[in-house]
Amino acid sequence: MDARARIVRAATELLATGGRNAVTTRAVSAAAGVQPPTIYRHFGDMQGLLDVVARETLAIHVREQATRALTDDPVEDLRRGWDLHIAFGLAHPDAFALLYSAPSVAASVSLIHEGVAVLQELVARIAAAGRLRVDVAHATDLIHAAGTGITLALAATPPDERDLRLSETLREAILTAITVPAAETPNGGPGAAPAAERVAVHAVALQALLTEAPGVLSAAERQLLSEWLHRLATTGSPSVPPGTRSASRSR
């Protein structure tokens, strides 16, 4: 193992066991078996080293989420993804805070976006199944913001005082707001949602499915249909006011 790898491993272990204050030049150089100047030669300063450690810690989690086996219930898969993300943040609170409180370099922002892309795929599966009330981008942004916030809040609370029910309550409140229950009849009949909401659900589903057949329509046709579907999706949605555009962006 080369010097850089030994430094990263030493800093990772110190951060995990002793927190950010434990990652000092002296402690890292001693644990890695290098002289202090070696750290600065590879990472510029200790903040640079901390950024690398946080990114590599998150990268492992993102890879695990991306390769996780999924079931035939996309809502349950999203619920499980939420729980795993919260558990990751609480297992690595200092790395999580370094990344999500104020990412200092473009590489950190890029990695966070990779994680959001994994989340977006989970949300898109719910849309394709006809169970998403709002558009994919809006739901993804909502879940990501809420998950980040609750993780930072819980991580800032002493472990013996944490109420993990807060995460569960927030998770279920969001799922209730953005998804259609499996038992609800989407096409009408007893127990069906209002007509406008059913239209919104189908519009969201069609938006998601169109990505699987990009050659069916021309670029102009896709643009026009996308605008129509977005209007139908947001007009019938119980949680997105009519006329509001989601903060959709490329991830």
C-alpha positions in Angstrom: 0.0 0.0 0.0 1.4 3.4 -1.0 1.8 6.4 1.3 -1.4 8.1 0.0 -3.5 5.0 0.6 -2.1 4.6 4.1 -2.8 8.2 4.9 -6.4 7.9 3.8 -7.0 4.7 5.6 -5.5 6.1 8.8 -7.6 9.3 8.6 -10.7 7.2 7.9 -10.2 5.1 11.0 -9.5 8.1 13.1 -12.6 10.0 11.9 -14.8 6.9 12.4 -13.5 6.3 16.0 -12.7 9.7 17.3 -14.5 12.2 15.2 -13.1 15.2 13.3 -11.0 16.4 16.2 -9.1 13.1 16.2 -7.8 13.6 12.6 -4.7 15.7 13.4 -1.5 15.9 11.5 0.4 14.1 14.3 -2.2 11.4 14.7 -2.5 10.6 11.0 1.2 10.7 10.3 1.9 8.3 13.2 -0.9 5.9 12.2 0.1 5.9 8.5 3.8 5.7 9.2 4.7 8.9 7.3 6.2 12.3 8.0 3.8 15.2 8.2 5.0 16.9 5.0 3.9 13.8 3.1 0.3 14.5 4.1 0.5 18.1 2.7 2.2 17.0 -0.4 -0.7 14.6 -1.3 -3.7 16.6 0.0 -2.6 20.2 0.3 -3.9 20.6 3.9 -5.9 18.6 6.5 -9.2 19.9 5.1 -8.2 18.4 1.7 -7.5 15.1 3.4 -10.8 15.2 5.3 -12.7 15.9 2.0 -11.1 12.8 0.4 -11.9 10.6 3.4 -15.6 11.8 3.4 -15.9 11.3 -0.4 -14.5 7.8 -0.3 -16.7 6.9 2.6 -19.8 8.1 0.8 -18.6 6.4 -2.5 -18.8 3.0 -0.8 -22.4 3.7 0.3 -23.4 4.9 -3.1 -22.0 1.8 -4.8 -23.8 -0.4 -2.3 -27.1 1.4 -2.9 -26.7 1.2 -6.7 -26.1 -2.5 -6.6 -28.7 -3.4 -4.0 -31.1 -6.1 -5.1 -34.6 -4.7 -5.6 -38.0 -6.3 -5.2 -41.2 -6.1 -7.1 -42.5 -3.4 -4.7 -40.9 -0.1 -5.7 -42.3 1.8 -2.7 -40.9 -0.7 -0.3 -37.5 -0.5 -2.1 -37.6 3.3 -1.6 -38.5 2.9 2.1 -35.5 0.5 2.5 -33.3 2.9 0.6 -34.3 5.7 3.0 -33.5 3.6 6.1 -30.1 2.6 4.7 -29.2 6.2 4.0 -30.1 7.3 7.5 -28.2 4.4 9.0 -25.2 5.3 6.9 -25.3 9.0 8.1 -25.6 8.0 11.7 -22.7 5.4 11.4 -20.5 8.1 9.8 -21.8 11.4 11.2 -18.6 13.4 10.7 -18.1 12.2 7.1 -21.8 12.9 6.4 -21.6 16.4 7.9 -18.4 17.2 5.9 -20.2 16.3 2.7 -23.7 17.5 3.2 -23.4 20.6 5.5 -21.1 22.5 3.1 -19.4 20.5 0.4 -16.2 22.4 -0.3 -15.1 21.0 -3.6 -16.7 20.1 -6.9 -15.8 16.4 -6.5 -17.9 16.2 -3.3 -20.9 17.9 -5.1 -20.5 15.5 -8.0 -20.5 12.4 -5.7 -23.6 13.7 -3.9 -25.3 14.0 -7.3 -24.4 10.4 -8.0 -26.2 9.4 -4.8 -29.2 11.5 -5.8 -29.2 9.8 -9.3 -29.6 6.4 -7.5 -32.5 7.8 -5.5 -34.1 9.2 -8.7 -34.0 5.7 -10.2 -35.9 4.4 -7.2 -38.5 7.1 -7.6 -38.8 6.5 -11.3 -39.7 2.9 -10.7 -42.6 4.0 -8.5 -43.7 6.4 -11.3 -43.5 3.6 -13.9 -45.7 1.4 -11.7 -48.4 4.1 -11.7 -48.0 4.9 -8.0 -46.4 8.4 -7.9 -48.6 11.4 -7.4 -46.0 14.1 -8.3 -43.3 14.2 -11.0 -40.1 12.3 -10.5 -37.8 15.3 -10.1 -40.0 17.0 -7.4 -40.3 13.7 -5.5 -36.5 13.1 -5.7 -35.7 16.6 -4.5 -38.2 16.3 -1.6 -36.9 13.0 -0.4 -33.3 14.0 -0.7 -33.8 17.3 1.2 -35.8 15.6 4.0 -33.4 12.7 4.3 -30.4 15.0 4.5 -32.1 17.2 7.1 -33.3 14.4 9.4 -29.9 12.7 9.3 -28.0 15.9 10.2 -30.6 16.6 13.0 -30.3 13.1 14.5 -26.5 13.0 14.1 -26.3 16.2 16.2 -28.3 14.6 19.0 -26.4 12.4 21.5 -26.9 8.8 20.6 -28.7 8.0 23.9 -31.2 10.8 23.3 -32.0 10.1 19.6 -35.6 9.3 18.8 -35.3 7.3 15.6 -39.1 7.4 15.3 -38.6 10.9 13.8 -37.0 9.4 10.7 -39.8 6.8 10.4 -42.5 9.4 10.9 -41.0 11.7 8.3 -40.4 8.9 5.9 -44.0 7.7 6.0 -45.4 11.3 5.8 -43.5 11.8 2.6 -44.5 8.5 1.1 -48.1 9.2 1.9 -47.9 12.6 0.2 -46.2 11.4 -3.0 -47.4 7.8 -3.6 -50.7 6.1 -4.3 -51.5 3.2 -2.0 -51.3 -0.2 -3.7 -54.9 -1.0 -2.8 -56.2 2.2 -4.3 -58.0 1.7 -7.6 -56.2 3.9 -10.2 -58.9 3.7 -12.9 -61.9 4.6 -10.8 -64.4 2.6 -8.8 -64.9 2.2 -5.0 -62.0 3.8 -3.1 -60.6 5.5 -6.1 -58.8 8.8 -5.8 -60.4 12.0 -7.3 -60.3 12.1 -11.1 -57.7 14.9 -11.3 -55.4 13.0 -9.1 -55.8 9.8 -11.1 -54.9 11.8 -14.2 -51.8 13.1 -12.5 -50.7 9.7 -11.5 -51.0 8.4 -15.1 -49.3 11.4 -16.5 -46.3 10.9 -14.1 -46.2 7.2 -15.1 -46.2 8.0 -18.8 -43.4 10.6 -18.2 -41.3 7.9 -16.6 -42.1 5.2 -19.3 -41.3 7.5 -22.2 -37.6 7.5 -21.3 -37.6 3.8 -22.2 -38.6 4.5 -25.8 -36.7 7.6 -26.8 -37.1 6.9 -30.6 -40.9 6.8 -30.7 -41.3 10.6 -30.9 -39.2 13.4 -32.5 -37.4 15.8 -30.3 -40.1 18.5 -30.9 -42.9 16.0 -30.2 -41.2 14.8 -27.0 -40.8 18.4 -25.8 -44.5 19.2 -26.5 -45.7 16.0 -24.8 -43.5 16.6 -21.9 -45.0 20.0 -21.3 -48.6 18.6 -21.5 -47.7 15.7 -19.1 -46.1 18.1 -16.7 -49.2 20.3 -16.7 -51.4 17.3 -16.1 -49.1 15.9 -13.4 -48.9 19.1 -11.4 -52.5 20.2 -11.8 -53.9 17.0 -10.3 -51.2 16.6 -7.6 -52.3 17.2 -4.0 -48.9 18.4 -3.0 -47.8 20.6 -6.0 -49.8 23.8 -6.6 -51.2 24.2 -10.2 -48.7 26.1 -12.4 -45.7 25.2 -10.3 -42.7 23.8 -12.1 -40.6 21.3 -10.3 -36.9 22.0 -9.9 -36.1 19.4 -12.5 -32.5 19.2 -13.5 -30.0 16.9 -15.0 -28.4 14.6 -12.5 
